[in-house]
């Protein structure tokens, strides 16, 4: 007599889930400052050197490709050239301005890719200790940036007036000139400014910080490289170096790039916007055309001082995290 085998149990698979494949990204160090987020278990000096060379090569290559692309496109379409054929300086037109901004903005992708492929870390660690941009915090920094910029401009105009120098910022070029330019400025400047912050206060600060304990070396190095890429007179270079140093310091003290990006975007939008309104955008695109008077540094001191104080006050009030979790 055949015995009844009893009810068949449903197949439930293996007792444990199959192991996940190892992640490409190395774990982010816990309790680390912003400049130490690249100190992963696999961090090596060659990664910082090779990665910096890749970012630099990408910066140059993208600039060349964008300029050639714009020149060829304007020839094919029969449009005015975006570049002065004699000096090689971008023309103060919407095409010239767009070409200038787009020659920098895509480098943001190179920085992200280099961090992911060379250092094997999550690109979000370039943004902040939270592994991402903290948008609410950056929005608050924008408000402080607007106030600091207004006070800085007032101080600069006052210093120039006392010295008997005229500021050519105020003026009106007309809506037909201003409107196309301000559209380009509003659409592209945020990406251009953010890209520069990710290069100099993100990648460089962390590439050096991964192997140096004292952040002053990373701050000075990144700020010096940032200033060297500008063609201003000595006062203008002091302004740019000071800007880079304060932004790097704020990135460390607030744990991310939100504060530097906020001021950089507001500053560039206003600077390009005022130049476009006054009809002297060519001065902004040709940095060596008009020497920056030393009296203008008064505005720099006020703007950076007000911004640093305001950001640090808000960061303390809002308990902004400065260490990775």
ABEGO torsion letter per residue (X at the ends): XBBBAEBBBBBAEBABBBBBBBBABBBBBBGBBAAAAABBAABBAAAAAAAAAAAAAAAAAAAAAAAAAAAAAAAAAGBBBABBAAAGBBBBBAAAAAAAAAAAAAAAAAAAAAAAAAAGBBAAAAABAAGBBBAAAAAAAAAAAAAAAAAAAAAAAAAAAAAGBBBAABEBAEAAAAAAAAAAAAAAAAAAAAAAAAAAABAAAAAAAAABABAAAAAAAAAAAAAAABABBAAAAAAAAAAAAAAAAAAAAAGBAAAAAAAAAAAAAAAAAAAAAAGAAAAAABAAABBBBAAAAAAAAAAAAAAAAAAAAAAAAAGBBABBX
